[in-house]
């Protein structure tokens, strides 16, 4: 029997009282099961952290000695017990080391997706599907009007100009995917990377991911070359350099409102879109869907005659 309160929303995050742990907690807790290392899912300071190897490396870089008191590194598809709940990590395809969390309790399977994507991405493990009774899915882009374009085609937009480009991107996941895509499809571009992104890139390489060629940003290189340079920067730097001259400003994201006033609109997302979510439901075959991280209203309407859909947030 599905337990309606197996996962509940608290101010600290998603809590499983049956296993006494939190999924991606927002505040420090005793037992934290972390889906991936983005800052809105992985904070520092938890007493016991359960995650994949890559996620641990990213967290230890970001939070240093405050990353967590004790890390328990779990390979994919290797079950472990946490206070009576059987847990396995399943690749989520979002960024390197990202995991869905499969939880089994009293014969019922609950699958928490974390953030996930279905598009191919050479820089991380591809998503895998498992069946579950309850699918706890992110709904960041759960809108029938949202369909992400093919990233390999979208990146070709950068070839439309020879002007230098300031490319805004998240430092973890998006940055590494863009470097790989540009190496494959924008071979005339010279890729310069902001210094804050380099440690994450090095962890990707440490984990065996070959991103291709790139180099650390050098002011003289950028100044002395007036064409085909791409300078990749994190969002805060991108916003602070809003008056940058002699560059075309581009920000890689699936959000339309973040593309405003940019000469090139680069719609590359690391999340599932509407069709991806529906495809995931087909593969997981749940009897209930619980939605999280975004609005699940349209998903609830879509499945109103066939599946129970509960909005967790």
Rosetta silent file (secondary structure, phi, psi, omega in degrees, C-alpha in Angstrom):
SEQUENCE: XXXXXXXXXXXXXXXXXXXXXXXXXXXXXXXXXXXXXXXXXXXXXXXXXXXXXXXXXXXXXXXXXXXXXXXXXXXXXXXXXXXXXXXXXXXXXXXXXXXXXXXXXXXXXXXXXXXXXXXXXXXXXXXXXXXXXXXXXXXXXXXXXXXXXXXXXXXXXXXXXXXXXXXXXXXXXXXXXXXXXXXXXXXXXXXXXXXXXXXXXXXXXXXXXXXXXXXXXXXXXXXXXXXXXXXXXXXXXXXXXXXXXXXXXXXXXXXXXXXXXXXXXXXXXXXXXXXXXXXXXXXXXXXXXXXXXXXXXXXXXXXXXXXXXXXXX
SCORE:     score description
SCORE:     0.000 S_00000001
   1 L     0.000  131.691  178.170    0.000    0.000    0.000 S_00000001
   2 L   -69.767  130.577  178.329    1.305    3.431   -0.963 S_00000001
   3 L   -92.311  116.254 -177.444    1.906    5.615    2.083 S_00000001
   4 L   -62.146  -24.655 -178.331    0.640    9.144    1.412 S_00000001
   5 L  -106.449   21.678 -179.734    3.064   10.513    3.976 S_00000001
   6 L   -61.337  -42.436  172.473    6.131    8.549    2.862 S_00000001
   7 L  -122.768  125.176  179.150    7.636   11.826    1.656 S_00000001
   8 E  -125.311  152.745  179.510    6.361   15.074    3.164 S_00000001
   9 E   -89.885  127.068  174.578    7.330   18.692    2.548 S_00000001
  10 E  -126.355  173.655  177.795    8.823   20.566    5.493 S_00000001
  11 L   -64.327  -22.378  179.696   10.661   23.883    5.770 S_00000001
  12 L   -85.379  -20.581 -179.736   13.865   21.844    5.773 S_00000001
  13 E   136.749 -162.098 -178.971   12.955   19.950    2.603 S_00000001
  14 E   -79.437  120.331 -172.577   11.512   16.612    1.556 S_00000001
  15 E  -116.550  133.960  172.549   11.426   14.340    4.616 S_00000001
  16 E  -109.007  102.042 -177.484   11.006   10.579    4.873 S_00000001
  17 L   -70.232  -25.932 -178.530   10.034    9.873    8.472 S_00000001
  18 L   -70.008  -26.885  176.521   10.069    6.126    7.864 S_00000001
  19 L  -112.950   -0.196 -179.698   13.803    6.250    7.134 S_00000001
  20 L    52.963   50.127  177.242   14.542    9.434    9.116 S_00000001
  21 E  -142.111  162.974  176.746   16.288   11.142    6.191 S_00000001
  22 E  -113.822  147.225  171.410   15.841   14.141    3.909 S_00000001
  23 E   -97.255  119.329  177.848   16.077   14.319    0.133 S_00000001
  24 L    47.289   56.702 -175.757   18.174   17.344   -0.943 S_00000001
  25 L   -64.080  152.484  179.600   17.557   19.245    2.332 S_00000001
  26 L   -93.885  -13.332  177.153   17.637   23.032    2.438 S_00000001
  27 L  -130.695  162.393 -177.240   18.950   23.097    6.014 S_00000001
  28 L   -64.754  132.017 -179.250   21.527   21.012    7.849 S_00000001
  29 L  -134.825  173.770  179.332   20.216   17.577    8.881 S_00000001
  30 L   -74.893  -46.659 -178.743   21.501   14.308   10.340 S_00000001
  31 E  -123.988  114.476 -178.599   20.893   12.161    7.236 S_00000001
  32 E  -119.424  119.108  173.746   20.928   13.822    3.785 S_00000001
  33 E   -98.145  114.239 -169.942   20.373   11.847    0.588 S_00000001
  34 L  -106.699  125.564 -178.402   21.673   14.113   -2.180 S_00000001
  35 L   -77.519  -38.496  178.705   20.564   13.713   -5.797 S_00000001
  36 L  -165.252  173.562 -164.889   23.215   16.007   -7.316 S_00000001
  37 L   -95.291   10.991  173.598   25.605   18.803   -6.462 S_00000001
  38 L   -66.172  147.195 -171.328   23.806   21.944   -7.640 S_00000001
  39 L   -61.488  -24.410  178.414   23.491   24.477   -4.841 S_00000001
  40 L   -84.055    0.758  177.551   19.686   24.312   -4.682 S_00000001
  41 L  -123.800  -21.008 -173.595   19.901   20.568   -3.973 S_00000001
  42 L  -133.784  102.187  174.260   23.146   20.154   -2.033 S_00000001
  43 L   -96.548  165.352  176.789   24.042   22.373    0.910 S_00000001
  44 L   -90.031  165.053  170.733   27.080   21.901    3.133 S_00000001
  45 L    98.304   -7.116 -179.845   27.223   20.894    6.777 S_00000001
  46 E   -65.146  150.597 -176.456   25.031   17.781    6.925 S_00000001
  47 E   -73.781  -44.045  179.305   26.193   15.122    9.403 S_00000001
  48 E  -130.288  120.519 -176.723   25.788   12.134    7.083 S_00000001
  49 E  -115.129  127.216  178.931   25.707   12.581    3.313 S_00000001
  50 E  -113.631  118.983 -174.658   24.697    9.773    0.932 S_00000001
  51 E  -164.646  179.174  176.105   25.537   10.462   -2.717 S_00000001
  52 L   -81.343  169.338 -177.977   27.544    9.421   -5.769 S_00000001
  53 H   -62.753  -47.431 -178.716   31.295    9.915   -6.048 S_00000001
  54 H   -61.188  -41.805  179.034   31.106   12.863   -8.446 S_00000001
  55 H   -60.039  -41.736  178.352   28.528   14.614   -6.278 S_00000001
  56 H   -62.944  -42.208  179.698   30.813   14.257   -3.257 S_00000001
  57 H   -63.129  -43.575  179.099   33.779   15.696   -5.173 S_00000001
  58 H   -63.919  -43.715 -178.982   31.772   18.708   -6.339 S_00000001
  59 H   -65.376  -40.475 -179.293   30.416   19.348   -2.827 S_00000001
  60 H   -67.345  -31.915  174.058   33.851   19.048   -1.238 S_00000001
  61 H   -69.378  -47.341 -174.042   35.210   21.590   -3.710 S_00000001
  62 H   -68.326  -43.348 -172.508   32.346   24.039   -3.205 S_00000001
  63 H  -104.688   -3.618  178.957   32.031   23.808    0.593 S_00000001
  64 H    53.402 -130.894 -174.425   35.572   22.717    1.471 S_00000001
  65 H   -71.738   -8.224  178.662   35.779   21.438    5.089 S_00000001
  66 H   -98.342   12.843 -176.811   32.116   22.337    5.637 S_00000001
  67 L   -62.942  -38.871 -179.000   30.853   19.974    2.909 S_00000001
  68 E   169.952  151.574 -178.077   29.659   17.391    5.416 S_00000001
  69 E   -70.209  -43.245 -177.780   30.833   15.506    8.477 S_00000001
  70 E  -142.020  129.536  177.466   30.711   12.050    6.864 S_00000001
  71 E  -106.561  134.767  174.734   30.233   11.044    3.225 S_00000001
  72 E  -115.934  102.214 -174.833   28.870    7.652    2.206 S_00000001
  73 E   -82.681  125.268 -176.672   29.685    7.185   -1.480 S_00000001
  74 L  -122.060  122.638  174.871   27.241    4.890   -3.259 S_00000001
  75 L   -66.071  160.391  174.772   27.683    3.545   -6.813 S_00000001
  76 E   -60.938  147.960  172.763   24.689    3.512   -9.112 S_00000001
  77 L    58.851   26.021  176.548   22.299    0.556   -8.806 S_00000001
  78 L  -118.668  108.858 -172.900   23.854   -0.588   -5.517 S_00000001
  79 L   -73.425  144.887  172.452   21.230   -0.815   -2.797 S_00000001
  80 E  -140.489  156.882 -177.073   21.872    0.278    0.781 S_00000001
  81 E  -101.928  131.892  176.358   19.681    0.404    3.858 S_00000001
  82 E  -128.081   99.077  178.455   18.942    3.634    5.679 S_00000001
  83 L    53.866   40.253  175.229   16.896    3.108    8.837 S_00000001
  84 L    96.235   -7.770  175.669   14.762    0.422    7.215 S_00000001
  85 E  -102.856  129.743  179.625   14.339    2.008    3.776 S_00000001
  86 E   -88.188  123.236 -172.501   16.178    0.334    0.888 S_00000001
  87 E  -122.552  140.208  173.283   17.759    2.990   -1.358 S_00000001
  88 E  -136.208  144.715  173.528   19.442    2.839   -4.778 S_00000001
  89 E   -95.926  133.378 -179.239   20.864    5.599   -6.965 S_00000001
  90 E  -122.679  133.258 -178.777   19.838    5.546  -10.648 S_00000001
  91 E   -53.289  136.186 -177.347   21.491    7.826  -13.280 S_00000001
  92 L  -106.712  -14.345  177.108   19.422   10.965  -13.884 S_00000001
  93 L    73.172   10.052 -175.387   21.250   12.411  -16.909 S_00000001
  94 L   -82.475  -60.467  172.630   21.201   15.945  -15.455 S_00000001
  95 L  -142.154  176.485  178.470   24.895   16.527  -14.726 S_00000001
  96 L   -58.295  129.114  178.905   27.841   14.286  -13.901 S_00000001
  97 L    82.783   -3.113 -178.441   26.991   12.180  -10.858 S_00000001
  98 L   -68.651  144.647 -174.182   23.319   13.164  -10.789 S_00000001
  99 E  -139.195  142.965  161.496   21.013   10.470   -9.468 S_00000001
 100 E   -83.355  151.897 -178.182   17.414    9.535   -9.127 S_00000001
 101 E  -113.938  110.204  177.730   16.701    8.051   -5.706 S_00000001
 102 E   -93.429  120.259 -177.736   14.787    4.767   -5.698 S_00000001
 103 E  -117.285  129.418 -179.846   13.335    4.050   -2.258 S_00000001
 104 E  -119.056  128.007 -179.433   11.694    0.730   -1.344 S_00000001
 105 E  -147.704  121.479  179.554    9.639    0.313    1.808 S_00000001
 106 L    51.896   44.727  173.990    7.234   -2.499    2.676 S_00000001
 107 L    81.253    2.784 -179.257    7.058   -3.673   -0.925 S_00000001
 108 E  -112.499  137.588 -179.599    6.326   -0.230   -2.437 S_00000001
 109 E  -107.093  128.802  177.430    8.784    1.637   -4.671 S_00000001
 110 E  -118.564  125.535 -177.843    9.065    5.437   -4.614 S_00000001
 111 E  -114.950  112.957  175.209   11.280    7.091   -7.250 S_00000001
 112 E   -94.831  120.643 -172.919   12.521   10.627   -6.622 S_00000001
 113 L   -79.578  -23.689 -163.121   13.960   11.996   -9.861 S_00000001
 114 L    58.920 -151.224  171.627   15.836   15.034   -8.564 S_00000001
 115 L   -87.981  142.955 -177.742   16.587   17.076  -11.698 S_00000001
 116 L  -150.501  157.944  173.455   16.834   15.008  -14.865 S_00000001
 117 L  -142.806  155.668 -179.556   17.092   15.214  -18.635 S_00000001
 118 L  -104.509  -18.186 -179.950   16.599   12.827  -21.514 S_00000001
 119 L   -61.791  145.417  176.668   18.677   14.600  -24.149 S_00000001
 120 L   -63.930  145.282 -178.154   22.019   12.926  -24.953 S_00000001
 121 L  -154.473  112.384 -176.719   25.000   14.468  -23.189 S_00000001
 122 L   -67.458  -13.987 -173.338   28.546   13.138  -23.544 S_00000001
 123 L   -95.397    2.486  176.821   29.599   14.790  -20.282 S_00000001
 124 L  -150.170  169.264  179.642   27.417   12.778  -17.884 S_00000001
 125 L   -67.361  134.178  178.494   25.847    9.393  -17.358 S_00000001
 126 L   -68.880  150.760  179.365   22.691    8.935  -19.485 S_00000001
 127 L   -61.423  144.618  172.610   19.393    8.623  -17.684 S_00000001
 128 L  -121.390  149.693 -177.445   18.165    5.124  -16.867 S_00000001
 129 L  -110.934  137.563  172.849   14.565    4.153  -16.242 S_00000001
 130 L  -131.333  154.058  177.811   13.217    1.879  -13.532 S_00000001
 131 L   -81.784  150.818  178.950    9.635    1.048  -12.676 S_00000001
 132 L  -156.230  156.112  178.071    8.101    2.395   -9.484 S_00000001
 133 L   -76.137  -35.018  179.592    4.727    2.678   -7.810 S_00000001
 134 E  -126.758  126.966  174.800    5.187    6.404   -7.123 S_00000001
 135 E  -103.616  115.869  177.267    7.083    8.817   -9.383 S_00000001
 136 E  -101.481   95.428 -168.416    8.217   11.934   -7.528 S_00000001
 137 E  -107.242  143.182  168.009    9.150   14.103  -10.492 S_00000001
 138 E   -66.559  149.455  179.660   10.565   17.583  -10.911 S_00000001
 139 E  -132.014   38.321 -178.830    8.232   19.813  -12.925 S_00000001
 140 L   -53.751  -44.683 -178.432   10.530   22.718  -13.777 S_00000001
 141 L  -121.435   39.120 -178.592    9.290   22.752  -17.390 S_00000001
 142 L   -81.162   68.362 -177.300    6.033   20.791  -17.015 S_00000001
 143 L  -138.585  123.205 -179.088    4.215   22.924  -19.559 S_00000001
 144 L   -55.246  -22.636 -179.783    2.850   21.573  -22.883 S_00000001
 145 L   -82.504   -3.875 -178.409    4.136   24.744  -24.528 S_00000001
 146 L  -107.119  115.475  174.512    7.734   24.001  -23.563 S_00000001
 147 L  -134.475  115.751 -176.815    9.771   21.739  -25.815 S_00000001
 148 L   -71.503  132.747  175.919   13.542   22.023  -25.644 S_00000001
 149 L   -69.272  165.379  178.636   15.310   22.167  -29.027 S_00000001
 150 L   -68.621  124.620 -174.363   18.076   19.710  -29.864 S_00000001
 151 H   -62.334  -37.308 -178.825   21.230   21.004  -28.190 S_00000001
 152 H   -65.461  -26.169  175.141   23.488   19.859  -31.040 S_00000001
 153 H   -86.301  -36.754 -177.987   21.476   22.024  -33.420 S_00000001
 154 H   -64.701  -38.847 -177.046   21.099   24.950  -31.018 S_00000001
 155 H   -64.664  -22.553  179.646   24.863   25.290  -30.459 S_00000001
 156 H   -64.003  -18.380  177.323   25.301   25.900  -34.211 S_00000001
 157 H   -58.196  -29.512 -178.840   23.853   29.389  -33.638 S_00000001
 158 H   -67.252  -22.751  178.664   27.262   30.417  -32.329 S_00000001
 159 H   -77.599   -6.711 -178.085   28.705   29.812  -35.792 S_00000001
 160 H   -75.430  -11.700  179.005   26.451   32.540  -37.205 S_00000001
 161 L  -133.360  149.037  171.882   28.875   35.207  -36.016 S_00000001
 162 L   -99.678   -5.539  177.332   32.624   35.667  -36.007 S_00000001
 163 E   -63.225  153.607  174.855   32.370   38.320  -33.308 S_00000001
 164 L   -65.873  147.755 -174.752   33.683   37.454  -29.875 S_00000001
 165 E  -122.760  132.385  165.676   31.055   36.023  -27.560 S_00000001
 166 E   -97.797  113.616 -172.801   30.541   36.337  -23.828 S_00000001
 167 E  -108.076  111.530  177.805   28.712   33.117  -22.994 S_00000001
 168 E   -84.797  135.874 -178.506   26.935   32.929  -19.650 S_00000001
 169 L  -160.628  152.201  174.628   26.451   29.467  -18.181 S_00000001
 170 L   -66.291  141.522 -171.692   26.169   27.686  -14.863 S_00000001
 171 L   -68.817  -26.757 -176.805   29.591   26.569  -13.658 S_00000001
 172 L  -115.686  114.688  176.816   28.593   22.987  -12.939 S_00000001
 173 L   100.611  -64.272 -178.492   27.039   20.869  -15.674 S_00000001
 174 H   -67.629  -44.570  179.326   26.100   23.483  -18.265 S_00000001
 175 H   -54.945  -50.260 -175.702   29.656   24.793  -18.619 S_00000001
 176 H   -68.744  -36.972  177.500   31.107   21.347  -19.279 S_00000001
 177 H   -64.937  -40.296  179.955   28.331   20.373  -21.680 S_00000001
 178 H   -67.077  -40.057  177.103   28.852   23.573  -23.682 S_00000001
 179 H   -59.148  -45.362  179.468   32.603   23.024  -23.932 S_00000001
 180 H   -63.659  -44.760 -179.428   31.966   19.551  -25.329 S_00000001
 181 H   -63.608  -41.595  179.923   29.288   20.773  -27.739 S_00000001
 182 H   -67.343  -36.142  177.332   31.475   23.605  -29.040 S_00000001
 183 H   -64.655  -30.974 -179.857   34.394   21.249  -29.570 S_00000001
 184 H   -85.229  -32.109 -167.938   32.145   19.030  -31.681 S_00000001
 185 H  -126.360   -8.070  179.218   30.158   21.669  -33.577 S_00000001
 186 L  -130.572   61.078 -167.082   31.951   25.040  -33.359 S_00000001
 187 L   -69.186  -16.718  178.167   35.463   23.979  -34.233 S_00000001
 188 L   -84.534  -10.072 -177.771   36.630   27.471  -35.272 S_00000001
 189 L   -81.563  140.931  173.314   35.840   28.901  -31.847 S_00000001
 190 E  -102.363  122.102 -169.494   38.565   29.365  -29.256 S_00000001
 191 E   -99.409  117.669  174.720   37.110   28.642  -25.823 S_00000001
 192 E  -109.168  138.793 -173.127   38.219   30.707  -22.824 S_00000001
 193 E  -122.762  134.247  177.102   36.889   29.797  -19.388 S_00000001
 194 L   -60.245  144.128 -172.524   36.458   31.945  -16.286 S_00000001
 195 H   -59.322  -31.325 -177.488   38.788   30.861  -13.471 S_00000001
 196 H   -68.768  -19.494 -179.481   35.929   29.935  -11.109 S_00000001
 197 H   -85.814  -20.338 -172.286   34.751   27.241  -13.523 S_00000001
 198 H   -60.871  -42.073  179.949   38.089   25.492  -13.847 S_00000001
 199 H   -60.071  -38.257  177.325   37.949   23.382  -10.643 S_00000001
 200 H   -66.076  -39.790  177.520   34.647   21.819  -11.715 S_00000001
 201 H   -60.412  -42.699 -179.409   36.100   21.129  -15.160 S_00000001
 202 H   -63.792  -34.969  176.762   39.097   19.436  -13.552 S_00000001
 203 H   -66.786  -40.285  174.786   36.791   17.170  -11.529 S_00000001
 204 H   -56.195  -46.942 -178.917   35.040   16.138  -14.757 S_00000001
 205 H   -66.625  -37.740  175.692   38.427   15.241  -16.210 S_00000001
 206 H   -59.256  -33.967 -179.957   39.396   13.449  -12.993 S_00000001
 207 L   -86.256    7.670  173.669   36.250   11.342  -13.451 S_00000001
 208 L    91.045   13.602 -179.623   37.336   10.404  -16.989 S_00000001
 209 L   -93.320  119.763  177.446   35.240   12.876  -19.021 S_00000001
 210 L   -92.463  107.892 -176.963   37.079   14.285  -22.054 S_00000001
 211 L   -86.451  -19.364 -174.550   35.570   17.696  -22.759 S_00000001
 212 L   100.364 -164.910 -173.427   37.951   18.674  -25.537 S_00000001
 213 L   -82.083  144.656  174.489   40.052   21.810  -25.829 S_00000001
 214 L  -165.817  168.821  177.080   39.603   24.922  -23.699 S_00000001
 215 E  -149.213  156.562  177.246   41.893   27.360  -21.916 S_00000001
 216 E   -66.699  143.549  179.722   41.832   29.629  -18.897 S_00000001
 217 L   -58.916  135.916  175.677   40.706   33.182  -19.620 S_00000001
 218 L  -133.540  121.107 -176.218   43.497   35.603  -20.413 S_00000001
 219 H   -57.145  -40.249 -178.111   42.661   39.292  -20.792 S_00000001
 220 H   -66.069  -39.518  179.144   45.417   39.812  -23.378 S_00000001
 221 H   -61.639  -45.540 -178.922   44.215   36.928  -25.519 S_00000001
 222 H   -65.601  -38.726 -177.171   40.670   38.293  -25.549 S_00000001
 223 H   -71.940  -35.415 -174.717   41.856   41.830  -26.270 S_00000001
 224 H   -88.746   -6.814  178.229   44.228   40.852  -29.066 S_00000001
 225 L  -120.202  118.173 -172.754   41.804   38.562  -30.881 S_00000001
 226 L   -98.455    2.750 -177.407   38.746   40.240  -32.341 S_00000001
 227 E  -144.197  148.655  170.175   37.046   37.186  -33.807 S_00000001
 228 L    61.353   27.733  173.344   35.911   33.655  -32.913 S_00000001
 229 E  -101.761  136.441  173.035   36.629   33.872  -29.191 S_00000001
 230 E  -119.536  115.700  178.761   34.099   32.492  -26.718 S_00000001
 231 E  -103.330  109.122 -177.475   34.583   33.636  -23.134 S_00000001
 232 E   -92.144  128.716 -175.706   32.462   31.481  -20.817 S_00000001
 233 E  -133.520  154.046  175.808   31.491   33.055  -17.500 S_00000001
 234 L   -72.848  165.046 -174.681   29.184   32.163  -14.565 S_00000001
 235 H   -54.544  -41.992 -177.736   25.845   34.005  -14.180 S_00000001
 236 H   -63.817  -39.517  177.885   27.058   36.571  -11.612 S_00000001
 237 H   -68.835  -41.447  179.454   29.943   37.630  -13.845 S_00000001
 238 H   -57.930  -43.819 -179.145   27.659   37.689  -16.883 S_00000001
 239 H   -70.801  -35.515 -176.936   25.257   40.064  -15.120 S_00000001
 240 H   -74.802  -21.491  179.018   28.000   42.297  -13.750 S_00000001
 241 L  -100.186   40.385 -175.490   29.548   42.760  -17.202 S_00000001
 242 L   -68.584  -14.987  178.112   26.329   44.031  -18.767 S_00000001
 243 L  -103.484   14.300 -179.760   28.241   46.919  -20.364 S_00000001
 244 L   -57.521  135.211 -177.299   30.932   44.731  -21.904 S_00000001
 245 L  -106.330  160.197  176.523   31.896   46.065  -25.343 S_00000001
 246 L    62.385   25.733  173.643   33.016   44.327  -28.521 S_00000001
 247 L  -139.019  152.820  169.914   31.270   41.083  -27.584 S_00000001
 248 E   -94.071  129.889 -177.559   27.945   39.468  -28.328 S_00000001
 249 E   -91.613  127.050 -179.337   26.185   38.476  -25.109 S_00000001
 250 E  -135.720  136.671  175.966   24.682   34.981  -25.019 S_00000001
 251 E  -125.938  125.693 -176.483   23.218   33.058  -22.073 S_00000001
 252 E   -88.504  112.573 -179.409   22.605   29.305  -22.328 S_00000001
 253 L  -163.549  159.741  174.184   19.329   28.367  -20.636 S_00000001
 254 L   -88.237   -7.679 -177.690   15.939   26.835  -21.223 S_00000001
 255 L   -84.989  123.166 -178.297   14.185   29.840  -19.637 S_00000001
 256 H   -65.904  -37.135 -175.381   12.763   32.277  -22.183 S_00000001
 257 H   -68.932  -18.403  177.531   12.751   35.262  -19.815 S_00000001
 258 H   -87.577   -1.394  179.251   16.543   34.934  -19.394 S_00000001
 259 H   -97.163   -2.419 -176.184   17.036   35.267  -23.151 S_00000001
 260 L   -58.534  136.734  173.729   15.654   38.807  -23.334 S_00000001
 261 L    67.074   13.646  175.971   17.739   41.390  -25.214 S_00000001
 262 L   -95.877  140.188 -176.689   20.427   38.918  -26.251 S_00000001
 263 L   -68.129  -31.778  174.835   21.533   38.949  -29.888 S_00000001
 264 L  -122.127  127.593  178.807   21.684   35.155  -29.954 S_00000001
 265 L  -101.528  115.214 -172.702   19.164   33.129  -27.968 S_00000001
 266 E  -111.052   95.962 -176.466   20.685   29.807  -26.931 S_00000001
 267 L   -89.285   84.631  175.907   18.012   27.455  -25.620 S_00000001
 268 L  -122.068  115.093 -175.614   20.045   24.645  -24.072 S_00000001
 269 L  -117.946  149.197  176.104   18.461   23.110  -20.983 S_00000001
 270 L  -107.369   21.928  177.749   19.546   20.327  -18.642 S_00000001
 271 L  -117.438  161.916  173.845   15.987   19.595  -17.499 S_00000001
 272 L   -73.328  138.408  173.026   13.184   17.427  -18.835 S_00000001
 273 L   -95.004 -172.324 -175.070   10.571   19.240  -20.908 S_00000001
 274 H   -56.463  -51.185 -178.583    6.881   18.363  -21.157 S_00000001
 275 H   -64.405  -34.429  178.150    7.305   15.489  -23.627 S_00000001
 276 H   -64.732  -40.396  179.389   10.250   14.131  -21.655 S_00000001
 277 H   -65.047  -43.268  178.293    8.174   14.013  -18.486 S_00000001
 278 H   -62.655  -39.946  178.094    5.368   12.175  -20.273 S_00000001
 279 H   -64.122  -39.818  178.994    7.888    9.707  -21.712 S_00000001
 280 H   -63.773  -40.693  176.938    9.346    9.163  -18.236 S_00000001
 281 H   -59.817  -42.085  177.845    5.881    8.406  -16.872 S_00000001
 282 H   -59.652  -41.056 -176.611    5.462    5.779  -19.606 S_00000001
 283 H   -75.057  -39.532 -176.552    8.752    4.152  -18.663 S_00000001
 284 H   -77.544  -29.605  178.600    8.335    4.260  -14.872 S_00000001
 285 L    56.947   49.890 -179.508    4.705    3.061  -15.019 S_00000001
 286 L   -78.169  161.377  169.659    3.619    4.604  -11.688 S_00000001
 287 L   -97.049  -17.553  174.393    0.140    4.452  -10.234 S_00000001
 288 E  -137.043  147.869  174.184    0.735    7.837   -8.604 S_00000001
 289 E  -120.996  127.575  173.660    2.767   10.928   -9.550 S_00000001
 290 E  -112.200  128.770 -173.576    3.942   13.390   -6.913 S_00000001
 291 E  -103.793  150.779 -174.445    5.245   16.664   -8.325 S_00000001
 292 E  -153.832  159.322  175.574    8.042   18.843   -6.994 S_00000001
 293 E    56.114   67.014 -179.406   10.301   21.743   -8.058 S_00000001
 294 E   127.422 -177.749 -179.328    7.875   23.680  -10.215 S_00000001
 295 L   -90.542  128.850  177.381    4.173   23.643  -10.940 S_00000001
 296 L  -103.385   12.225 -174.701    2.496   20.271  -11.422 S_00000001
 297 H   -60.559  -44.930 -177.568   -0.937   21.729  -12.171 S_00000001
 298 H   -71.762  -29.582  175.559   -0.858   20.979  -15.897 S_00000001
 299 H   -68.837  -39.889  178.163    0.464   17.486  -15.254 S_00000001
 300 H   -62.208  -42.184  178.665   -2.391   16.896  -12.829 S_00000001
 301 H   -65.746  -40.256 -177.954   -4.887   18.057  -15.448 S_00000001
 302 H   -62.753  -37.788 -174.299   -3.297   15.861  -18.142 S_00000001
 303 L  -104.611   15.801 -171.290   -3.569   12.679  -16.051 S_00000001
 304 L   -60.151  -24.367 -178.496   -6.802   13.449  -14.198 S_00000001
 305 L  -100.874   -1.907 -174.319   -8.602   10.430  -15.695 S_00000001
 306 L  -129.408  -29.352 -176.588   -5.779    7.909  -15.508 S_00000001
 307 L  -139.429  150.104  171.210   -3.377    8.598  -12.616 S_00000001
 308 E   -77.215  125.752  176.660   -3.388   10.140   -9.169 S_00000001
 309 E  -122.089  120.929 -179.399   -1.253   13.294   -9.263 S_00000001
 310 E  -113.798  131.341  179.166   -0.361   14.952   -5.960 S_00000001
 311 E   -90.093  114.680 -178.923    1.316   18.356   -5.792 S_00000001
 312 L   -79.987  -24.378 -177.530    4.023   18.321   -3.114 S_00000001
 313 L  -123.627    0.000    0.000    4.805   22.030   -3.417 S_00000001
